[in-house]
Amino acid sequence: MRVELFIAKRILKGDKKNEKKVSSPAVKIAIAGIALGLAVMIVSVCVIVGFKKEIRDKIVGFGSHIQITSSYSQSATYENLPISYSDTLVNLIMSNPQIKSIQPFITKPAIIKTDEDFQGVVLKGVDKDFNWEFFQKNMIAGKVLQPNDTTDANQAIISKYIADKLHLKLGDRFTTYFIQEPVRARRFTITGIYETNFEQYDKMYAITDINILAKLNNWDTDMVSGVELMVKDFDKLDQTTQELFYDLSDYKDRLDNSLYPLSIKNINPIIFNWLDLLDVNVWVIIILMIIVSGFTMISGLLIIILERTNMIGILKAVGARNFSIRKVFLYLSAFLIGKGMIWGNIIGLSICFIQEKFQILKLDPVTYYLSAVPIEMNFLHLILLNIGTLIVTLIMMIGPSYLVSKITPVKSIKFE
């Protein structure tokens, strides 16, 4: 064992009952500062990552990762020109290794009318390949659709927002009017009610069978509004969208349409720009906490050096060099920082675990789109956070350790 490391451990633990250990209030405060700072950083990162994931999942749940339509920009009326959904198109799209799944859809604006009120909605038609995972997670009554179910062809699921506004409940039937020439009406049975707390979408979307909307549009069986794609890696979404753009650049369907892919980021740029801004908040918190933790540790190290002035003088008198003595205190700092980080991880992860399981801290869904503070514990982020905190804090200890070189043996041995 190195001499510097041995001395640092001896100072930290003490080897006699009456030997002075590292236990001054300033050092305890320094350890507490490290622990509190790391705990705040862990909670902040878990909350922000969780918040971004929840919001992103809600947006993707309604619109998938990528939409392919005949228009380069999403129509404000939610009625795109039809495209032909064929095996050739499916094979071309699925040839991209990043594509996980594909599902056709039809969207059509309509008005739900009851005896007391009315509500404008967008009916989204889906088929048997639709991924119901998102809606199953947010279903509060009933069940998801079973497209092509012969027991009741006109099934629909609506949001709690629409149900409350129109005083509808599970099993009720409602009439929907479609503004076209001529105006058409259809009656639907409510087989499910969902709630995502994302009011922008909850008050707009109702889900039904794709065949119903195809018949209303007088479309052939292969005609759809567009195609929704899910990718395997969201971080490669922009790259995948660009690759699909080039893959489809020479493609024409049987209706002579050119097809254009749009990522969910392009469809909802404001929301995703807002989510990107949250990263700035995390970095500000991390930087502030590391600075505060570092300065509390600097104060603690200076006090330790002053308390050990007599020992420093003796070490210098027996031939120890300044660099060797500085290493003693840097080892000691590492031990104290490590102790603080252990407590910081325990505190931070405990808070995150409790919030994740019991959702004690609530949010206003109208403002934050969530009913409780979300938590997402990413172990890679936690490891990087711990490594970064340890490295930066140790670097900050190098400056104060130079105080050792200012201490002279003659005066320091007499120092009390």
C-alpha positions in Angstrom: 0.0 0.0 0.0 1.3 3.5 -0.8 2.4 5.6 2.1 0.1 8.5 1.1 -2.9 6.2 1.0 -2.0 4.6 4.3 -1.7 8.0 6.0 -5.0 9.2 4.5 -6.8 6.1 5.8 -5.2 6.5 9.2 -6.4 10.1 9.3 -9.9 9.1 8.2 -10.3 6.3 10.7 -7.8 7.0 13.5 -6.0 4.1 15.2 -6.4 5.0 18.9 -9.3 5.9 21.1 -7.9 9.3 21.8 -6.7 10.1 18.3 -8.4 12.9 16.4 -10.4 11.8 13.4 -11.8 13.8 10.5 -14.9 14.8 12.3 -15.1 18.6 12.4 -18.5 20.2 11.7 -17.2 21.8 8.5 -16.2 18.4 7.1 -19.6 16.9 8.0 -21.2 19.8 6.2 -19.0 19.2 3.2 -20.0 15.6 3.1 -23.7 16.6 3.5 -23.2 19.2 0.6 -21.9 16.4 -1.7 -24.8 14.1 -0.7 -27.4 16.8 -1.1 -26.0 18.1 -4.4 -25.8 14.6 -5.9 -29.3 13.7 -4.6 -30.7 16.9 -6.2 -29.0 16.1 -9.5 -30.3 12.5 -9.5 -33.8 13.5 -8.8 -33.7 16.3 -11.4 -32.3 14.1 -14.2 -34.9 11.3 -13.4 -37.8 13.8 -13.4 -36.8 15.6 -16.6 -36.0 12.4 -18.4 -39.3 10.9 -17.2 -41.3 14.0 -18.1 -39.8 14.1 -21.6 -40.5 10.3 -22.1 -44.1 10.6 -20.9 -44.9 13.6 -23.1 -43.2 12.1 -26.1 -45.0 8.8 -25.6 -48.4 10.6 -25.6 -47.6 12.4 -28.8 -46.3 9.2 -30.5 -49.3 7.3 -29.2 -51.6 9.5 -31.3 -49.3 10.0 -34.3 -46.6 7.3 -34.3 -42.9 8.1 -35.1 -43.3 8.7 -38.8 -46.3 9.3 -41.0 -46.3 8.8 -44.8 -48.9 10.7 -46.8 -49.4 12.2 -50.2 -48.8 15.7 -48.8 -45.5 17.0 -47.6 -47.2 18.9 -44.8 -50.0 17.7 -42.6 -53.4 18.9 -43.7 -55.1 21.3 -41.3 -58.4 19.6 -42.1 -57.1 16.1 -41.3 -58.3 15.0 -44.7 -55.5 14.0 -47.0 -55.7 12.7 -50.5 -55.9 8.9 -50.5 -52.8 6.8 -51.2 -52.7 3.1 -52.2 -51.6 0.8 -49.4 -50.0 -2.2 -51.2 -47.6 -5.0 -50.5 -45.0 -3.3 -52.7 -45.2 -0.2 -50.5 -45.0 -2.3 -47.3 -41.9 -4.2 -48.6 -40.2 -1.0 -49.6 -40.7 0.6 -46.2 -39.9 -2.5 -44.2 -36.6 -2.9 -46.1 -35.2 -0.2 -43.8 -33.8 -2.0 -40.8 -34.9 0.8 -38.4 -38.6 0.3 -39.1 -40.3 -1.8 -36.4 -43.9 -1.8 -37.5 -46.3 -0.3 -40.0 -50.0 0.4 -39.9 -52.4 2.2 -42.2 -54.9 4.8 -41.0 -57.7 7.1 -42.2 -58.6 10.4 -40.5 -61.8 12.3 -41.1 -63.2 15.3 -39.3 -66.7 15.1 -37.9 -69.2 16.6 -35.4 -70.6 14.5 -32.5 -74.2 15.7 -31.8 -76.3 14.9 -28.8 -79.6 16.4 -27.6 -77.8 18.9 -25.3 -74.4 19.7 -27.0 -72.0 19.0 -29.8 -68.2 18.5 -30.2 -66.0 18.7 -33.2 -63.7 15.6 -33.4 -61.3 13.8 -35.7 -62.2 10.2 -36.2 -59.2 8.0 -36.8 -59.8 4.7 -38.5 -57.4 1.9 -37.7 -57.2 -1.8 -38.8 -56.2 -5.1 -37.2 -52.5 -4.2 -37.4 -52.9 -1.2 -35.1 -50.7 -1.2 -32.0 -53.1 -0.7 -29.0 -50.4 -0.6 -26.3 -50.7 3.2 -25.8 -54.5 3.2 -25.6 -54.6 0.1 -23.4 -52.3 1.9 -20.9 -54.6 4.9 -20.8 -58.0 3.1 -20.9 -60.1 4.0 -17.9 -63.3 2.2 -19.0 -64.2 -0.5 -21.4 -61.7 -2.0 -23.9 -60.0 -1.2 -27.1 -61.6 -1.8 -30.5 -61.7 -5.1 -32.3 -61.7 -4.0 -36.0 -63.8 -6.1 -38.3 -65.8 -7.3 -35.3 -69.2 -8.5 -36.8 -71.0 -8.1 -33.5 -71.1 -4.3 -33.8 -69.3 -2.7 -36.8 -69.7 0.8 -35.6 -67.6 0.7 -32.5 -65.6 3.7 -31.2 -63.5 4.7 -28.3 -63.6 8.3 -27.1 -61.7 10.3 -24.5 -63.0 11.1 -21.0 -62.9 14.8 -22.0 -65.4 14.2 -24.9 -67.5 11.8 -22.8 -67.8 14.4 -19.9 -68.6 17.3 -22.2 -71.3 15.4 -24.0 -72.5 13.5 -21.0 -71.8 10.1 -22.5 -70.8 6.9 -20.8 -69.6 3.4 -21.8 -72.2 1.6 -23.9 -74.0 4.8 -25.1 -74.6 5.4 -28.7 -74.0 8.8 -30.3 -74.6 10.3 -33.8 -71.7 11.7 -35.8 -72.2 14.0 -38.8 -69.6 14.2 -41.6 -69.4 17.4 -43.5 -69.3 16.3 -47.1 -71.4 16.3 -50.2 -74.0 15.0 -49.3 -73.8 15.3 -45.5 -73.7 11.8 -43.9 -74.4 10.6 -40.4 -73.3 7.4 -38.6 -74.2 6.1 -35.1 -71.4 4.7 -33.0 -71.4 2.6 -29.8 -68.9 3.6 -27.2 -66.8 0.5 -26.3 -64.0 2.3 -24.5 -63.1 5.6 -22.8 -59.5 6.7 -22.5 -57.7 9.5 -20.7 -54.2 10.7 -21.5 -54.4 14.1 -19.7 -53.0 15.6 -23.0 -56.0 17.8 -23.6 -54.8 18.9 -27.0 -55.4 15.4 -28.3 -58.0 14.2 -25.8 -60.6 16.7 -27.0 -60.0 15.9 -30.6 -59.5 12.2 -31.3 -62.0 9.3 -31.4 -60.9 5.9 -32.7 -63.0 3.6 -34.9 -62.7 1.0 -37.6 -60.9 2.0 -40.8 -63.5 0.3 -43.0 -66.2 2.7 -41.8 -64.3 5.8 -42.9 -63.3 4.2 -46.2 -66.9 3.6 -47.1 -67.9 7.1 -46.1 -65.2 8.4 -48.5 -66.2 5.9 -51.2 -62.6 4.6 -51.3 -61.4 1.3 -52.5 -60.2 -1.2 -50.0 -56.6 -0.4 -50.5 -57.0 3.4 -50.2 -55.9 5.1 -46.9 -55.1 8.6 -45.7 -51.6 7.5 -44.8 -49.2 5.0 -43.2 -47.8 5.2 -39.6 -44.4 3.8 -38.8 -42.7 3.0 -35.5 -38.9 3.0 -35.4 -36.6 0.9 -33.3 -34.4 3.7 -32.1 -36.0 7.2 -31.5 -32.5 8.8 -31.4 -32.2 7.9 -35.1 -35.6 9.2 -36.0 -34.3 12.1 -38.2 -31.8 9.8 -40.0 -34.5 7.2 -40.6 -37.0 9.8 -41.9 -34.3 11.1 -44.3 -33.5 7.6 -45.6 -37.2 6.9 -46.2 -37.5 10.2 -48.1 -34.8 9.0 -50.5 -36.3 5.5 -50.7 -39.7 6.9 -51.7 -38.5 9.6 -54.0 -38.9 7.5 -57.1 -42.0 5.6 -55.9 -45.5 6.1 -57.4 -48.5 4.3 -56.1 -51.3 3.1 -58.4 -53.1 6.5 -57.9 -49.9 8.1 -59.3 -49.2 9.7 -55.9 -45.7 10.7 -54.7 -45.3 9.8 -51.0 -43.6 11.9 -48.3 -42.5 10.8 -44.8 -42.8 13.3 -41.9 -41.4 12.5 -38.5 -43.4 13.3 -35.4 -40.9 16.1 -34.7 -41.8 17.8 -37.9 -45.5 17.4 -37.2 -45.3 18.8 -33.7 -42.2 21.1 -33.8 -43.4 23.4 -31.0 -43.8 20.6 -28.4 -40.5 18.9 -29.3 -38.6 22.3 -29.2 -40.1 22.8 -25.7 -39.0 19.4 -24.6 -35.4 20.1 -25.9 -35.4 23.3 -23.8 -35.8 21.2 -20.7 -32.3 19.8 -21.2 -31.0 23.3 -20.5 -32.7 23.3 -17.1 -31.0 20.0 -16.2 -27.6 21.3 -17.2 -28.1 24.5 -15.1 -29.1 22.4 -12.1 -26.2 20.0 -12.5 -23.6 22.8 -12.9 -25.0 24.7 -9.9 -25.1 21.7 -7.7 -21.5 20.6 -8.6 -20.3 24.2 -7.9 -22.0 24.3 -4.5 -20.8 20.8 -3.6 -17.3 21.6 -4.8 -17.0 24.7 -2.7 -18.4 23.1 0.4 -15.8 20.3 -0.1 -13.0 23.0 -0.6 -13.9 24.5 2.7 -13.8 21.1 4.4 -10.4 20.3 2.9 -8.9 23.7 4.0 -10.1 23.0 7.5 -8.6 19.5 7.5 -5.2 20.9 6.3 -5.3 23.5 9.1 -6.2 20.9 11.7 -3.3 18.8 10.4 -0.7 21.5 10.2 1.4 19.9 13.0 1.4 16.6 11.1 2.4 18.3 7.8 5.4 19.9 9.5 6.5 16.6 10.9 6.2 14.9 7.5 8.2 17.7 5.9 10.9 17.4 8.7 11.4 13.7 7.9 11.8 14.4 4.2 8.3 14.2 2.7 7.8 16.4 -0.4 5.0 18.8 -0.9 3.6 16.6 -3.8 3.5 13.5 -1.6 1.8 15.4 1.3 -0.8 16.9 -1.1 -1.6 13.3 -2.4 -2.4 12.4 1.2 -5.1 15.1 1.4 -6.3 14.4 -2.1 -6.8 10.7 -1.1 -8.6 11.9 2.0 -10.8 14.2 -0.2 -11.7 11.3 -2.4 -12.8 9.2 0.6 -15.0 12.0 1.9 -16.4 12.7 -1.6 -17.1 9.0 -2.0 -18.9 8.9 1.3 -21.0 11.9 0.4 -21.8 10.3 -3.0 -22.9 7.1 -1.4 -25.4 9.0 0.8 -26.4 11.1 -2.2 -27.2 8.0 -4.2 -29.2 6.5 -1.3 -31.2 9.6 -0.8 -31.8 10.4 -4.5 -32.7 6.9 -5.6 -35.0 6.5 -2.5 -36.9 9.6 -3.4 -37.2 8.5 -7.1 -38.3 5.0 -6.1 -40.9 6.2 -3.7 -42.3 8.7 -6.2 -42.3 6.1 -9.0 -44.2 3.5 -6.9 -46.6 5.7 -4.9 -46.8 9.0 -7.0 -46.9 11.1 -3.9 -46.1 14.4 -5.7 -49.1 15.4 -7.9 -49.3 17.7 -10.9 -52.1 19.7 -12.5 -52.9 17.7 -15.7 -54.2 20.9 -17.4 -50.8 22.6 -17.1 -48.3 19.7 -17.2 -50.2 17.1 -19.2 -49.5 14.6 -16.4 -51.2 13.8 -13.1 -48.1 13.1 -11.1 -44.3 13.9 -11.2 -42.9 11.3 -13.6 -39.7 9.3 -12.9 -37.5 7.5 -15.4 -34.3 5.9 -13.8 -31.8 5.4 -16.6 -28.7 3.6 -15.1 -26.4 4.9 -17.8 -27.3 8.5 -16.8 -26.8 7.7 -13.1 -23.4 6.2 -13.7 -22.3 9.1 -15.9 -23.6 11.6 -13.2 -21.6 9.8 -10.5 -18.4 9.6 -12.5 -18.7 13.3 -13.6 -19.4 14.5 -10.0 -16.4 12.5 -8.7 -14.0 13.8 -11.4 -15.1 17.4 -11.3 -15.1 17.6 -7.5 -11.6 16.0 -7.3 -10.2 18.5 -9.8 -11.6 21.3 -7.7 -9.6 19.9 -4.7 -6.2 20.3 -6.5 -6.1 24.1 -5.9 -6.7 24.0 -2.2 -4.1 21.2 -1.7 -1.4 23.7 -2.7 -1.8 25.2 0.8 0.4 22.4 1.9 3.4 24.0 0.2 3.0 27.2 2.2 3.4 25.4 5.5 7.0 25.4 7.0 8.2 22.7 9.3 9.7 25.1 12.0 6.4 26.9 12.6 4.0 24.1 11.9 5.5 21.6 14.4 4.8 24.2 17.2 1.3 24.9 15.7 -1.7 24.1 17.9 
